[in-house]
Every structure is written in C-alpha cells, then in structure tokens.
Amino acid sequence: MTEDKRNRNAESGVKTPARRVFRHGSFVIPTMTVSRFRTILFTVAAIVAVAGLADATYLSVQALTGETLSCGGSPDCFRVLGSSYAKLAGIPVALLGAVAYLSVFAFATFAAFGYVRARTLLVTIVGAMFLATLWFLYVQAFVLHAYCRYCLFSAAITFLLAGLVIAVPSSQEQ
C-alpha cells in the first residue's frame, strides 16, 4: 500500500495494518508479525495433532476389538501392544493418547484464535505427552526390546508438537 493511499485511509477513518519491512539497501523484504507467526504455529500444531489422533485412534480400535497388529510381518508391534505396559488401569494407552491428541487439537485451535488459557493448557498437555513418550520409548528399548512402528510414529508426532510449542513466541513479544 502506498503512503498516499495510507494517508487517505487514515483521513477517512479506515485503519490499515502497518506492514513491517526489513530494508537492506534497495531491497525491501516484508516481515511477519509475531502475532501472525504465533497463529501459524498453533495452526500447524492442530494439523499435526490430527495425524497423531488418527494413529492413536487406529491403535485404540485395534486394542478394543482384540485385533492383532503386525508391522509388515514383524511381531514387534504385537509384543509392544500386547504387553502389560499397553494398558493403564485396564484402559488401552492408545485410547489415552487419542484423548490427548484430541485435546491438543482443540487447545491449539483455540490458541490460534487468541485464547490465552488455551495456550497454557496446550503447553501442559504437550509436556505431559512428551514425558509419557520418553517413558514409553524407554520401555520399548530397554524392557521389551521391541519397537512398534505406530508407537514410534506417535513419538515423532509428540516430539514435533513439543518443538512447535517451544517455538511459539511468548505473549509478551509483539
């Protein structure tokens, strides 16, 4: 928007957002506002949470129906998902994961729309998921000596969510 047009809009009462630009010599590079960057990160986190929700829902259905899983002919998935570590108080851990991913999706969506409390809840849930993921990776590596591809995919999704949440600028930065 030209300076003349901005002045005319200001006179008529129309507010136009000022674009931040980085000038380097004769080059002008538009930059993104912190608020916009924060919104993009929360939106990406919501989309990533949907992938985790799909994985956890699939594993939950398999656990609740009693189906056996094999990862491309490897018995490792069955060893992991059939172990005593796959249930917590009789509830499949995958079902708890599905609830967690659904919560992350909801809180990331609300945070993208500017709800501050949703940001706090999002950080709390992703932090708990990160710690649980570290525990389950330990169990797979050192207790069961078997790896479930679906579980590793979920771990990667959780690590990605943790990275996205860490990358979000604080509310104090504008």
N, CA, C and O of each residue as an XYZ file, in Angstrom:
696
protein
N       0.847     -1.151      0.000
C       0.000      0.000      0.000
C       0.906      1.232      0.000
O       1.862      1.317      0.771
N       0.590      2.167     -0.866
C       1.419      3.368     -0.975
C       1.145      4.289      0.196
O       0.113      4.196      0.859
N       2.095      5.181      0.433
C       1.969      6.133      1.538
C       0.774      7.058      1.324
O       0.073      7.401      2.276
N       0.543      7.463      0.067
C      -0.579      8.347     -0.241
C      -1.912      7.669      0.086
O      -2.802      8.279      0.678
N      -2.033      6.407     -0.308
C      -3.267      5.663     -0.048
C      -3.465      5.464      1.458
O      -4.592      5.547      1.945
N      -2.397      5.206      2.191
C      -2.479      5.036      3.635
C      -2.958      6.335      4.292
O      -3.772      6.305      5.215
N      -2.451      7.467      3.814
C      -2.881      8.760      4.358
C      -4.358      9.002      4.075
O      -5.079      9.480      4.950
N      -4.829      8.676      2.849
C      -6.240      8.840      2.522
C      -7.113      7.958      3.405
O      -8.170      8.394      3.860
N      -6.679      6.710      3.654
C      -7.444      5.812      4.520
C      -7.467      6.324      5.951
O      -8.474      6.177      6.644
N      -6.377      6.921      6.401
C      -6.319      7.456      7.755
C      -7.271      8.626      7.894
O      -7.920      8.785      8.927
N      -7.357      9.455      6.846
C      -8.272     10.594      6.888
C      -9.723     10.142      6.904
O     -10.563     10.780      7.538
N     -10.025      9.047      6.213
C     -11.401      8.574      6.146
C     -11.779      7.685      7.332
O     -12.928      7.256      7.439
N     -10.829      7.407      8.217
C     -11.117      6.602      9.398
C     -10.890      5.107      9.203
O     -11.136      4.327     10.122
N     -10.424      4.692      8.021
C     -10.162      3.281      7.765
C      -8.778      2.939      8.294
O      -7.787      3.580      7.944
N      -8.728      1.920      9.138
C      -7.434      1.513      9.696
C      -6.849      0.400      8.849
O      -7.508     -0.601      8.569
N      -5.622      0.586      8.450
C      -4.918     -0.458      7.703
C      -3.720     -0.876      8.529
O      -3.010     -0.031      9.075
N      -3.494     -2.164      8.621
C      -2.355     -2.612      9.422
C      -1.044     -2.216      8.753
O      -0.866     -2.368      7.544
N      -0.152     -1.714      9.561
C       1.163     -1.360      9.036
C       1.970     -2.633      8.836
O       2.019     -3.485      9.722
N       2.584     -2.760      7.706
C       3.412     -3.929      7.434
C       4.824     -3.629      7.866
O       5.365     -2.562      7.575
N       5.402     -4.548      8.543
C       6.795     -4.402      8.927
C       7.656     -4.851      7.768
O       7.393     -5.874      7.135
N       8.666     -4.090      7.506
C       9.565     -4.446      6.412
C      10.998     -4.364      6.903
O      11.333     -3.603      7.811
N      11.811     -5.159      6.280
C      13.232     -5.150      6.538
C      13.885     -4.556      5.300
O      13.720     -5.077      4.197
N      14.615     -3.483      5.477
C      15.257     -2.823      4.337
C      16.737     -3.138      4.354
O      17.417     -2.977      5.368
N      17.214     -3.584      3.227
C      18.630     -3.865      3.069
C      19.042     -3.290      1.721
O      18.823     -3.895      0.672
N      19.630     -2.135      1.776
C      19.993     -1.466      0.525
C      18.729     -1.085     -0.221
O      17.848     -0.421      0.325
N      18.650     -1.507     -1.464
C      17.473     -1.198     -2.263
C      16.408     -2.296     -2.163
O      15.332     -2.167     -2.747
N      16.700     -3.364     -1.433
C      15.748     -4.462     -1.285
C      14.819     -4.206     -0.106
O      15.257     -3.740      0.947
N      13.564     -4.503     -0.279
C      12.577     -4.405      0.788
C      11.985     -5.787      0.979
O      11.377     -6.346      0.066
N      12.166     -6.336      2.180
C      11.683     -7.682      2.475
C      10.592     -7.572      3.527
O      10.870     -7.182      4.661
N       9.342     -7.911      3.171
C       8.290     -7.838      4.186
C       8.514     -8.904      5.262
O       8.910    -10.030      4.960
N       8.261     -8.539      6.508
C       8.414     -9.486      7.605
C       7.055     -9.798      8.209
O       6.072     -9.093      7.982
N       7.029    -10.863      8.976
C       5.790    -11.331      9.579
C       5.699    -10.809     11.010
O       6.705    -10.720     11.713
N       4.500    -10.469     11.427
C       4.323    -10.037     12.809
C       4.400    -11.253     13.734
O       4.176    -12.389     13.316
N       4.718    -10.986     14.987
C       4.815    -12.068     15.974
C       3.463    -12.744     16.153
O       3.380    -13.965     16.285
N       2.418    -11.950     16.156
C       1.067    -12.496     16.323
C       0.717    -13.453     15.185
O       0.149    -14.520     15.417
N       1.050    -13.074     13.983
C       0.775    -13.926     12.818
C       1.598    -15.210     12.882
O       1.089    -16.289     12.582
N       2.859    -15.098     13.270
C       3.732    -16.265     13.395
C       3.184    -17.224     14.446
O       3.175    -18.438     14.241
N       2.729    -16.680     15.569
C       2.151    -17.489     16.638
C       0.915    -18.245     16.124
O       0.747    -19.432     16.402
N       0.064    -17.550     15.380
C      -1.140    -18.172     14.831
C      -0.790    -19.303     13.874
O      -1.437    -20.350     13.885
N       0.220    -19.099     13.056
C       0.646    -20.144     12.114
C       1.161    -21.365     12.865
O       0.836    -22.495     12.499
N       1.957    -21.156     13.908
C       2.477    -22.295     14.673
C       1.357    -23.076     15.348
O       1.388    -24.306     15.362
N       0.373    -22.384     15.904
C      -0.752    -23.083     16.532
C      -1.572    -23.847     15.495
O      -2.062    -24.940     15.777
N      -1.723    -23.288     14.312
C      -2.461    -23.969     13.244
C      -1.725    -25.232     12.802
O      -2.345    -26.275     12.596
N      -0.416    -25.141     12.657
C       0.383    -26.320     12.293
C       0.289    -27.372     13.394
O       0.189    -28.563     13.100
N       0.319    -26.951     14.647
C       0.197    -27.899     15.761
C      -1.156    -28.609     15.721
O      -1.232    -29.806     16.001
N      -2.207    -27.895     15.381
C      -3.533    -28.526     15.287
C      -3.559    -29.566     14.170
O      -4.132    -30.642     14.337
N      -2.945    -29.251     13.041
C      -2.912    -30.191     11.916
C      -2.082    -31.425     12.267
O      -2.465    -32.550     11.948
N      -0.949    -31.205     12.922
C      -0.092    -32.331     13.333
C      -0.830    -33.205     14.347
O      -0.696    -34.429     14.325
N      -1.599    -32.589     15.226
C      -2.357    -33.350     16.222
C      -3.386    -34.262     15.558
O      -3.690    -35.332     16.085
N      -3.922    -33.856     14.417
C      -4.875    -34.711     13.701
C      -4.183    -35.991     13.219
O      -4.783    -37.066     13.257
N      -2.944    -35.887     12.772
C      -2.193    -37.085     12.358
C      -1.979    -38.012     13.550
O      -2.128    -39.228     13.425
N      -1.631    -37.447     14.703
C      -1.473    -38.262     15.909
C      -2.784    -38.869     16.354
O      -2.818    -40.008     16.820
N      -3.867    -38.118     16.214
C      -5.192    -38.626     16.570
C      -5.569    -39.817     15.695
O      -6.137    -40.793     16.186
N      -5.260    -39.743     14.414
C      -5.562    -40.863     13.510
C      -4.787    -42.113     13.926
O      -5.348    -43.208     13.969
N      -3.511    -41.951     14.228
C      -2.671    -43.080     14.648
C      -3.188    -43.680     15.957
O      -3.346    -44.896     16.061
N      -3.448    -42.843     16.945
C      -3.902    -43.334     18.244
C      -5.299    -43.944     18.164
O      -5.598    -44.908     18.869
N      -6.149    -43.390     17.311
C      -7.492    -43.952     17.149
C      -7.411    -45.338     16.523
O      -8.111    -46.255     16.952
N      -6.566    -45.494     15.516
C      -6.381    -46.806     14.885
C      -5.906    -47.836     15.912
O      -6.432    -48.948     15.971
N      -4.912    -47.462     16.716
C      -4.403    -48.387     17.733
C      -5.452    -48.671     18.805
O      -5.520    -49.785     19.324
N      -6.268    -47.675     19.138
C      -7.335    -47.877     20.131
C      -8.369    -48.863     19.625
O      -8.806    -49.745     20.364
N      -8.758    -48.718     18.380
C      -9.738    -49.641     17.795
C      -9.172    -51.057     17.771
O      -9.873    -52.019     18.085
N      -7.914    -51.174     17.399
C      -7.281    -52.499     17.378
C      -7.249    -53.106     18.780
O      -7.513    -54.296     18.952
N      -6.929    -52.292     19.773
C      -6.856    -52.802     21.147
C      -8.235    -53.179     21.685
O      -8.383    -54.196     22.363
N      -9.236    -52.363     21.384
C     -10.576    -52.624     21.918
C     -11.280    -53.782     21.219
O     -12.134    -54.435     21.819
N     -10.934    -54.044     19.960
C     -11.547    -55.162     19.235
C     -10.751    -56.450     19.376
O     -11.221    -57.516     18.979
N      -9.556    -56.360     19.935
C      -8.745    -57.551     20.130
C      -7.996    -57.996     18.890
O      -7.490    -59.118     18.848
N      -7.915    -57.155     17.893
C      -7.178    -57.486     16.674
C      -5.688    -57.513     16.973
O      -5.208    -56.779     17.837
N      -4.964    -58.356     16.261
C      -3.519    -58.384     16.418
C      -2.895    -57.557     15.303
O      -3.351    -57.575     14.159
N      -1.858    -56.845     15.659
C      -1.167    -55.986     14.701
C       0.162    -56.599     14.315
O       0.840    -57.223     15.130
N       0.511    -56.414     13.089
C       1.862    -56.749     12.670
C       2.346    -55.622     11.781
O       1.627    -55.148     10.901
N       3.534    -55.216     12.018
C       4.119    -54.125     11.232
C       4.917    -54.726     10.092
O       6.115    -54.972     10.228
N       4.265    -54.959      8.984
C       4.965    -55.510      7.828
C       5.551    -56.883      8.088
O       6.636    -57.193      7.596
N       4.858    -57.707      8.846
C       5.348    -59.050      9.122
C       6.195    -59.148     10.378
O       6.549    -60.252     10.791
N       6.525    -58.037     10.988
C       7.320    -58.033     12.210
C       6.409    -58.219     13.420
O       5.377    -57.556     13.517
N       6.770    -59.103     14.336
C       5.922    -59.320     15.525
C       6.117    -58.272     16.614
O       5.489    -58.352     17.670
N       6.981    -57.293     16.367
C       7.282    -56.309     17.403
C       6.069    -55.499     17.841
O       5.921    -55.206     19.027
N       5.200    -55.132     16.903
C       4.018    -54.352     17.276
C       3.151    -55.135     18.256
O       2.670    -54.587     19.248
N       2.960    -56.397     17.974
C       2.143    -57.228     18.858
C       2.807    -57.368     20.222
O       2.124    -57.358     21.246
N       4.130    -57.498     20.243
C       4.843    -57.623     21.517
C       4.684    -56.358     22.357
O       4.521    -56.429     23.575
N       4.732    -55.208     21.702
C       4.605    -53.946     22.433
C       3.155    -53.713     22.846
O       2.872    -53.442     24.013
N       2.245    -53.819     21.891
C       0.845    -53.504     22.166
C       0.132    -54.596     22.964
O      -0.931    -54.349     23.533
N       0.700    -55.789     23.009
C       0.131    -56.871     23.798
C       0.752    -56.984     25.174
O       0.363    -57.849     25.959
N       1.706    -56.127     25.478
C       2.383    -56.197     26.777
C       1.531    -55.559     27.869
O       0.524    -54.906     27.597
N       1.959    -55.765     29.100
C       1.238    -55.174     30.232
C       1.388    -53.650     30.265
O       0.613    -52.968     30.935
N       2.376    -53.117     29.550
C       2.584    -51.670     29.516
C       1.603    -50.969     28.576
O       1.527    -49.741     28.573
N       0.860    -51.724     27.788
C      -0.064    -51.139     26.818
C      -1.397    -50.748     27.445
O      -2.243    -50.151     26.779
N      -1.591    -51.080     28.719
C      -2.835    -50.716     29.408
C      -2.498    -50.039     30.725
O      -1.514    -50.372     31.386
N      -3.330    -49.090     31.086
C      -3.193    -48.391     32.350
C      -4.550    -48.463     33.037
O      -5.516    -47.845     32.590
N      -4.613    -49.214     34.114
C      -5.865    -49.449     34.840
C      -6.930    -50.049     33.922
O      -8.109    -49.706     34.015
N      -6.507    -50.934     33.052
C      -7.425    -51.610     32.141
C      -7.799    -50.814     30.903
O      -8.522    -51.319     30.044
N      -7.327    -49.591     30.794
C      -7.628    -48.751     29.636
C      -6.429    -48.774     28.697
O      -5.298    -48.552     29.131
N      -6.667    -49.042     27.408
C      -5.534    -49.026     26.466
C      -4.854    -47.650     26.452
O      -5.523    -46.620     26.384
N      -3.539    -47.649     26.517
C      -2.779    -46.406     26.496
C      -3.047    -45.648     25.194
O      -3.020    -44.417     25.175
N      -3.304    -46.374     24.115
C      -3.606    -45.729     22.838
C      -4.879    -44.888     22.936
O      -4.979    -43.839     22.300
N      -5.845    -45.340     23.725
C      -7.073    -44.562     23.912
C      -6.782    -43.276     24.676
O      -7.336    -42.222     24.363
N      -5.913    -43.367     25.677
C      -5.495    -42.158     26.394
C      -4.752    -41.209     25.452
O      -4.898    -39.989     25.537
N      -3.957    -41.788     24.557
C      -3.264    -40.980     23.559
C      -4.228    -40.287     22.613
O      -4.018    -39.132     22.241
N      -5.283    -40.989     22.223
C      -6.280    -40.387     21.336
C      -6.955    -39.204     22.024
O      -7.189    -38.170     21.397
N      -7.265    -39.350     23.297
C      -7.868    -38.248     24.054
C      -6.879    -37.074     24.147
O      -7.268    -35.913     24.020
N      -5.605    -37.392     24.369
C      -4.589    -36.339     24.460
C      -4.442    -35.600     23.128
O      -4.371    -34.371     23.105
N      -4.398    -36.342     22.026
C      -4.274    -35.690     20.713
C      -5.507    -34.857     20.387
O      -5.389    -33.783     19.796
N      -6.678    -35.337     20.762
C      -7.894    -34.555     20.547
C      -7.844    -33.261     21.365
O      -8.250    -32.203     20.885
N      -7.351    -33.351     22.583
C      -7.201    -32.165     23.427
C      -6.205    -31.182     22.821
O      -6.441    -29.974     22.812
N      -5.095    -31.705     22.319
C      -4.098    -30.833     21.687
C      -4.707    -30.137     20.477
O      -4.485    -28.944     20.270
N      -5.471    -30.870     19.683
C      -6.125    -30.262     18.523
C      -7.041    -29.126     18.962
O      -7.001    -28.034     18.394
N      -7.864    -29.384     19.973
C      -8.815    -28.372     20.442
C      -8.089    -27.163     21.021
O      -8.415    -26.027     20.677
N      -7.113    -27.388     21.890
C      -6.425    -26.263     22.529
C      -5.589    -25.473     21.521
O      -5.508    -24.249     21.616
N      -4.967    -26.156     20.558
C      -4.201    -25.440     19.536
C      -5.114    -24.597     18.664
O      -4.750    -23.491     18.262
N      -6.295    -25.114     18.370
C      -7.260    -24.346     17.579
C      -7.711    -23.109     18.345
O      -7.744    -22.013     17.784
N      -8.056    -23.269     19.614
C      -8.454    -22.113     20.420
C      -7.298    -21.125     20.576
O      -7.510    -19.913     20.530
N      -6.085    -21.631     20.761
C      -4.921    -20.754     20.897
C      -4.671    -19.972     19.612
O      -4.253    -18.815     19.661
N      -4.922    -20.593     18.467
C      -4.760    -19.891     17.188
C      -5.711    -18.715     17.081
O      -5.420    -17.736     16.393
N      -6.853    -18.807     17.764
C      -7.822    -17.714     17.758
C      -7.591    -16.724     18.904
O      -8.392    -15.814     19.117
N      -6.488    -16.910     19.639
C      -6.089    -15.922     20.631
C      -6.487    -16.182     22.064
O      -6.329    -15.297     22.906
N      -6.995    -17.353     22.376
C      -7.369    -17.652     23.760
C      -6.113    -17.979     24.571
O      -5.442    -18.978     24.312
N      -5.806    -17.141     25.542
C      -4.575    -17.279     26.316
C      -4.605    -18.530     27.193
O      -3.595    -19.222     27.314
N      -5.746    -18.823     27.800
C      -5.851    -20.003     28.665
C      -5.621    -21.287     27.856
O      -5.067    -22.255     28.377
N      -6.038    -21.298     26.611
C      -5.824    -22.473     25.758
C      -4.342    -22.716     25.544
O      -3.902    -23.863     25.464
N      -3.570    -21.644     25.452
C      -2.107    -21.793     25.296
C      -1.514    -22.503     26.507
O      -0.680    -23.398     26.368
N      -1.950    -22.098     27.688
C      -1.445    -22.712     28.921
C      -1.805    -24.194     28.979
O      -0.963    -25.026     29.317
N      -3.027    -24.520     28.657
C      -3.459    -25.917     28.665
C      -2.736    -26.725     27.585
O      -2.401    -27.890     27.800
N      -2.500    -26.115     26.440
C      -1.774    -26.787     25.355
C      -0.357    -27.145     25.797
O       0.102    -28.266     25.575
N       0.325    -26.203     26.414
C       1.686    -26.457     26.890
C       1.691    -27.565     27.936
O       2.580    -28.417     27.932
N       0.718    -27.563     28.821
C       0.635    -28.582     29.870
C       0.413    -29.975     29.275
O       1.084    -30.934     29.657
N      -0.526    -30.078     28.345
C      -0.836    -31.395     27.758
C       0.349    -31.903     26.931
O       0.722    -33.071     27.035
N       0.931    -31.041     26.121
C       2.067    -31.472     25.293
C       3.249    -31.857     26.181
O       3.968    -32.808     25.874
N       3.454    -31.136     27.265
C       4.523    -31.508     28.208
C       4.295    -32.884     28.812
O       5.224    -33.686     28.903
N       3.068    -33.159     29.223
C       2.741    -34.484     29.774
C       2.910    -35.569     28.713
O       3.418    -36.653     29.001
N       2.485    -35.274     27.491
C       2.649    -36.251     26.399
C       4.125    -36.514     26.124
O       4.519    -37.650     25.858
N       4.941    -35.463     26.189
C       6.375    -35.613     25.948
C       7.004    -36.528     26.997
O       7.790    -37.414     26.664
N       6.655    -36.311     28.260
C       7.198    -37.163     29.328
C       6.716    -38.608     29.189
O       7.496    -39.540     29.386
N       5.443    -38.801     28.851
C       4.924    -40.152     28.645
C       5.622    -40.823     27.469
O       5.907    -42.019     27.517
N       5.896    -40.069     26.425
C       6.582    -40.621     25.256
C       7.985    -41.074     25.615
O       8.433    -42.132     25.174
N       8.681    -40.276     26.414
C      10.021    -40.689     26.848
C       9.952    -41.996     27.631
O      10.797    -42.872     27.448
N       8.954    -42.135     28.502
C       8.775    -43.362     29.272
C       8.518    -44.555     28.347
O       9.132    -45.610     28.505
N       7.613    -44.384     27.385
C       7.275    -45.499     26.503
C       8.434    -45.863     25.576
O       8.594    -47.032     25.226
N       9.227    -44.900     25.182
C      10.424    -45.219     24.389
C      11.425    -46.012     25.231
O      12.056    -46.945     24.735
N      11.566    -45.640     26.499
C      12.424    -46.393     27.407
C      11.932    -47.835     27.537
O      12.725    -48.774     27.470
N      10.626    -48.006     27.723
C      10.055    -49.351     27.876
C      10.315    -50.183     26.621
O      10.704    -51.347     26.715
N      10.101    -49.592     25.455
C      10.317    -50.339     24.213
C      11.789    -50.723     24.046
O      12.100    -51.843     23.641
N      12.683    -49.801     24.355
C      14.108    -50.037     24.115
C      14.741    -50.952     25.156
O      15.500    -51.853     24.799
N      14.446    -50.741     26.427
C      15.206    -51.426     27.469
C      14.443    -52.496     28.234
O      15.051    -53.320     28.918
N      13.120    -52.493     28.126
C      12.348    -53.513     28.839
C      11.851    -54.574     27.866
O      12.085    -55.766     28.068
N      11.170    -54.146     26.817
C      10.587    -55.096     25.865
C      11.533    -55.484     24.731
O      11.352    -56.529     24.106
N      12.514    -54.674     24.467
C      13.445    -54.899     23.349
C      12.696    -55.110     22.039
O      13.070    -55.949     21.219
N      11.651    -54.347     21.862
C      10.826    -54.426     20.649
C      10.282    -53.030     20.367
O      10.020    -52.252     21.285
N      10.121    -52.732     19.102
C       9.629    -51.412     18.700
C       8.377    -51.557     17.854
O       8.305    -52.390     16.950
N       7.403    -50.737     18.167
C       6.164    -50.676     17.408
C       6.250    -49.466     16.484
O       6.484    -48.348     16.943
N       6.064    -49.682     15.203
C       6.168    -48.575     14.242
C       5.108    -47.517     14.483
O       5.367    -46.324     14.331
N       3.925    -47.951     14.854
C       2.862    -46.994     15.143
C       3.206    -46.150     16.369
O       2.925    -44.953     16.407
N       3.813    -46.782     17.361
C       4.216    -46.073     18.575
C       5.352    -45.093     18.285
O       5.384    -43.993     18.836
N       6.268    -45.489     17.432
C       7.361    -44.598     17.053
C       6.848    -43.412     16.246
O       7.359    -42.299     16.371
N       5.834    -43.655     15.416
C       5.209    -42.556     14.684
C       4.564    -41.582     15.667
O       4.694    -40.367     15.519
N       3.873    -42.115     16.666
C       3.254    -41.273     17.686
C       4.318    -40.495     18.460
O       4.112    -39.328     18.793
N       5.440    -41.126     18.743
C       6.533    -40.438     19.435
C       7.062    -39.280     18.585
O       7.325    -38.193     19.100
N       7.214    -39.518     17.297
C       7.692    -38.457     16.406
C       6.705    -37.295     16.367
O       7.109    -36.132     16.371
N       5.417    -37.609     16.331
C       4.386    -36.567     16.337
C       4.463    -35.759     17.638
O       4.365    -34.532     17.617
N       4.637    -36.445     18.757
C       4.725    -35.763     20.048
C       5.960    -34.882     20.121
O       5.887    -33.762     20.628
N       7.092    -35.365     19.626
C       8.301    -34.539     19.597
C       8.099    -33.306     18.729
O       8.540    -32.212     19.080
N       7.431    -33.487     17.593
C       7.147    -32.356     16.704
C       6.231    -31.344     17.400
O       6.460    -30.138     17.314
N       5.205    -31.829     18.084
C       4.311    -30.933     18.827
C       5.073    -30.174     19.915
O       4.850    -28.981     20.119
N       5.964    -30.866     20.602
C       6.759    -30.205     21.649
C       7.638    -29.115     21.031
O       7.763    -28.025     21.588
N       8.235    -29.409     19.897
C       9.051    -28.402     19.214
C       8.235    -27.201     18.783
O       8.689    -26.063     18.907
N       7.032    -27.443     18.276
C       6.163    -26.337     17.865
C       5.755    -25.474     19.054
O       5.738    -24.247     18.965
N       5.429    -26.126     20.164
C       5.010    -25.378     21.355
C       6.178    -24.566     21.909
O       5.990    -23.442     22.375
N       7.369    -25.125     21.860
C       8.548    -24.403     22.337
C       8.853    -23.207     21.426
O       9.313    -22.167     21.897
N       8.597    -23.357     20.133
C       8.901    -22.302     19.154
C       7.940    -21.128     19.208
O       8.240    -20.068     18.659
N       6.793    -21.288     19.855
C       5.806    -20.207     19.915
C       6.365    -19.059     20.755
O       6.765    -19.266     21.901
N       6.396    -17.859     20.194
C       6.880    -16.711     20.979
C       5.969    -16.435     22.165
O       4.769    -16.704     22.108
N       6.533    -15.905     23.225
C       5.729    -15.627     24.414
C       4.718    -14.518     24.133
O       4.852    -13.780     23.157
N       3.735    -14.410     24.969
C       2.684    -13.402     24.808
C       3.215    -11.991     24.999
O       2.592    -11.033     24.541
N       4.338    -11.845     25.657
C       4.903    -10.531     25.926
C       5.545     -9.943     24.681
O       5.689     -8.724     24.585
N       5.935    -10.783     23.722
C       6.552    -10.290     22.495
C       5.459     -9.882     21.515
O       4.518    -10.644     21.291
N       5.564     -8.739     20.952
C       4.623     -8.274     19.957
C       5.403     -7.872     18.767
O       4.828     -7.436     17.770
